[in-house]
Amino acid sequence: MDWGHVIRGQSKYGAQNVKNQYSTYQLGYDEKLSVDKHWTVGAAVSYTDASSSFSTGHGENKSTGFAVYGSYLSDNGSFVDLIAKAARLKNEFDVLGGAGKGDYETNGYSLSAEYSKRFTQDNGFWIEPQVELTYGYVGAVDYLTNNDVQVRQNGMDSLVGRIGFAMGRNIKAGNVYARASYLYGFDVKRT
């Protein structure tokens, strides 16, 4: 089955008042396995265009990625999603009164596993508690800014846990839903 998604969002974090607004476009294809109808496997491509602002500057972020995934849907409404992704990341930034302007490219990778179960009411409303764990890695990069500042950005590992829920209602055209989550970043150190 062919599918497409458009995702728009915003995130804020940190003492430097970082704000990131993004749009992601995804196209994919998947199908049920003939040997086990509970499993659906597929692949997808994605493109993200984002802009960031922070207390001392701003930036533009773009990424192009590829993912493979598998989903297991049991008869009782619970499911498991497994996803592996690779992406090429392009970043441009302008730090006011400091390093100046710079740009770089690097690769990023992630693996994630999510478990959820949907509880549906007779009137079409449903709620879906969710738990997810994602490991990610962004590669190291060296570059020079326009103010001749030599930058060495080390590779970065992340391990993020997520708990949350989605709730919505089934309609003729599909469903309408809202989703909320709490994310926690675990301390990951390479040895």
FIRO-966815 format. One line per field, with one value per residue (C-alpha): residue number from 1; residue in three letters; x, y, z. Coordinates in pm, 1 decimal. Each point is the difference from the previous one (the first is absolute). Layout:
BEGIN
k: [NUM,...] .
r: [Ala,...] .
px: [X,...] .
py: [Y,...] .
pz: [Z,...] .
***
This chain:
BEGIN
k: [1,2,3,4,5,6,7,8,9,10,11,12,13,14,15,16,17,18,19,20,21,22,23,24,25,26,27,28,29,30,31,32,33,34,35,36,37,38,39,40,41,42,43,44,45,46,47,48,49,50,51,52,53,54,55,56,57,58,59,60,61,62,63,64,65,66,67,68,69,70,71,72,73,74,75,76,77,78,79,80,81,82,83,84,85,86,87,88,89,90,91,92,93,94,95,96,97,98,99,100,101,102,103,104,105,106,107,108,109,110,111,112,113,114,115,116,117,118,119,120,121,122,123,124,125,126,127,128,129,130,131,132,133,134,135,136,137,138,139,140,141,142,143,144,145,146,147,148,149,150,151,152,153,154,155,156,157,158,159,160,161,162,163,164,165,166,167,168,169,170,171,172,173,174,175,176,177,178,179,180,181,182,183,184,185,186,187,188,189,190,191] .
r: [Met,Asp,Trp,Gly,His,Val,Ile,Arg,Gly,Gln,Ser,Lys,Tyr,Gly,Ala,Gln,Asn,Val,Lys,Asn,Gln,Tyr,Ser,Thr,Tyr,Gln,Leu,Gly,Tyr,Asp,Glu,Lys,Leu,Ser,Val,Asp,Lys,His,Trp,Thr,Val,Gly,Ala,Ala,Val,Ser,Tyr,Thr,Asp,Ala,Ser,Ser,Ser,Phe,Ser,Thr,Gly,His,Gly,Glu,Asn,Lys,Ser,Thr,Gly,Phe,Ala,Val,Tyr,Gly,Ser,Tyr,Leu,Ser,Asp,Asn,Gly,Ser,Phe,Val,Asp,Leu,Ile,Ala,Lys,Ala,Ala,Arg,Leu,Lys,Asn,Glu,Phe,Asp,Val,Leu,Gly,Gly,Ala,Gly,Lys,Gly,Asp,Tyr,Glu,Thr,Asn,Gly,Tyr,Ser,Leu,Ser,Ala,Glu,Tyr,Ser,Lys,Arg,Phe,Thr,Gln,Asp,Asn,Gly,Phe,Trp,Ile,Glu,Pro,Gln,Val,Glu,Leu,Thr,Tyr,Gly,Tyr,Val,Gly,Ala,Val,Asp,Tyr,Leu,Thr,Asn,Asn,Asp,Val,Gln,Val,Arg,Gln,Asn,Gly,Met,Asp,Ser,Leu,Val,Gly,Arg,Ile,Gly,Phe,Ala,Met,Gly,Arg,Asn,Ile,Lys,Ala,Gly,Asn,Val,Tyr,Ala,Arg,Ala,Ser,Tyr,Leu,Tyr,Gly,Phe,Asp,Val,Lys,Arg,Thr] .
px: [0.0,132.8,-27.8,106.4,22.7,57.3,107.1,42.5,121.8,195.4,229.1,155.9,279.7,311.5,142.0,81.8,-371.3,27.8,-314.7,-25.6,-287.4,-9.1,-193.9,55.7,-124.3,-3.8,-84.8,-0.4,-111.7,-91.8,-179.9,-110.3,226.7,-152.3,145.4,-150.3,-284.9,73.4,324.3,19.1,340.7,101.0,237.1,-28.4,184.8,-26.5,101.5,4.4,35.6,44.1,101.3,144.9,42.4,196.2,107.6,312.4,-99.5,-197.0,39.1,-147.8,-12.4,-82.3,11.2,-69.2,-51.5,-89.4,-170.2,-96.0,-260.6,-212.0,-326.5,-167.6,-373.2,-148.7,-363.7,-52.0,88.3,357.6,283.6,378.2,177.2,370.3,175.9,356.9,88.1,297.6,11.2,227.9,-10.8,80.7,27.5,68.9,26.1,83.8,124.5,-14.2,314.4,191.4,93.0,-193.1,-156.6,65.3,-140.8,66.4,-135.8,6.6,-188.0,-248.6,-137.7,-270.6,-171.4,-330.9,-251.5,-351.1,-274.6,-361.8,-352.5,-318.5,-317.3,-305.5,-351.0,-319.8,-49.7,330.6,208.9,327.7,301.8,344.7,267.8,351.9,358.1,306.8,379.1,220.0,378.5,159.1,346.7,115.3,346.8,296.3,90.3,277.6,-59.3,115.8,-236.2,18.2,180.1,275.6,-112.6,99.9,-283.1,21.2,-342.5,30.1,-237.2,-302.4,-193.7,-349.0,-239.0,-350.3,-292.9,-353.7,-329.5,-320.1,-337.4,-209.1,-373.9,-242.1,-303.8,-47.1,-184.6,-88.8,315.1,232.6,43.0,58.0,235.2,217.3,321.2,198.1,330.1,264.6,358.0,301.4,360.3,221.8,366.6,200.3,378.5,235.2,292.7] .
py: [0.0,344.5,274.4,357.2,225.0,368.5,90.8,353.6,77.3,215.7,-74.5,222.1,-87.7,106.6,299.0,168.5,20.4,-231.7,-15.5,-230.9,0.2,-282.0,-159.1,-364.1,-170.6,-380.6,-250.5,-373.4,-341.8,-295.2,-331.9,-284.5,-302.3,-300.6,-235.0,192.6,249.8,164.0,148.4,295.4,98.0,296.1,277.5,377.6,310.9,333.2,363.4,250.6,376.4,191.0,337.0,64.2,307.0,37.4,280.3,84.9,-90.1,-215.6,-294.4,-209.9,-380.3,-248.0,-377.7,-271.6,-349.7,-362.2,-240.1,-366.1,-114.4,-285.3,12.1,-284.1,40.0,-262.6,-105.4,173.6,349.7,21.5,69.3,27.0,233.2,-49.5,264.2,47.3,334.6,162.0,365.6,262.4,317.9,348.1,296.3,371.6,242.4,359.0,73.2,370.4,150.9,-325.9,-280.0,157.6,-195.8,-363.3,-304.9,-371.9,-338.8,-328.6,-329.4,-106.8,-343.5,-122.3,-314.7,6.6,-238.9,97.7,-194.9,110.7,-132.0,162.0,-6.2,78.5,94.7,-95.4,364.3,-0.1,189.6,-160.1,54.1,-145.9,-1.4,-13.7,-68.4,37.6,-17.5,160.0,-15.1,253.0,92.1,311.5,-16.8,224.9,287.9,262.5,334.5,361.4,298.0,324.4,159.0,-265.0,-190.3,-367.0,-215.4,-365.4,-141.6,-341.5,-280.5,-14.7,-295.0,34.3,-236.7,140.8,-161.5,111.4,-64.9,146.1,-59.7,67.2,43.5,43.7,-112.8,-219.4,169.8,-111.1,153.8,-153.1,155.7,329.2,-1.9,196.4,-123.4,104.6,-136.8,42.8,-59.2,-74.4,-0.3,-257.7,77.8,-186.9,-6.5,-173.4,-182.3] .
pz: [0.0,-89.9,261.6,70.2,307.4,59.0,355.8,129.6,347.9,237.4,293.2,265.8,240.7,185.3,180.3,-333.5,-86.1,-301.6,-215.7,-301.7,-250.2,-253.9,-285.0,-92.6,-316.6,-17.5,-274.8,55.3,-109.0,218.4,-15.1,226.1,10.1,-172.5,264.0,296.1,-55.7,338.8,-141.5,-238.5,-139.6,-209.4,-98.7,-15.4,-114.6,178.8,-33.3,288.1,-29.7,327.4,135.8,344.2,213.3,322.1,229.7,-205.0,-356.5,-239.7,-235.3,-280.2,16.4,-273.7,-10.7,-254.2,133.5,-61.9,241.9,19.1,247.6,126.9,194.0,185.4,71.5,228.4,8.1,338.4,-137.6,130.8,-240.0,-25.4,-246.1,-84.6,-214.3,-129.3,-165.1,-171.8,-105.4,-150.6,211.2,-133.3,237.3,-43.0,291.1,87.7,353.4,75.6,151.9,5.2,-235.2,-287.7,-284.3,-70.1,-170.5,10.9,-101.8,187.6,32.1,263.6,92.3,234.3,124.5,183.7,153.7,107.6,177.1,20.5,40.4,-128.6,209.1,-216.2,118.3,-182.2,-112.2,-196.1,258.5,102.8,224.1,-55.2,275.4,-149.6,109.3,-226.0,18.4,-269.4,-41.4,-235.4,-119.9,-189.2,-154.7,82.9,-229.2,-39.6,-170.9,-15.1,52.8,-198.8,300.9,-32.8,308.4,-27.3,134.7,100.6,75.9,160.0,-85.7,225.9,139.3,141.3,172.5,42.5,175.8,-73.2,175.8,-127.3,-149.1,-305.6,8.0,-283.0,-187.0,-305.5,-286.4,-354.4,-150.5,265.3,343.7,175.8,299.3,239.3,157.4,308.2,129.9,268.0,-117.5,219.4,-123.2,169.6,59.4,-268.8,14.4,-239.8,150.0] .
***
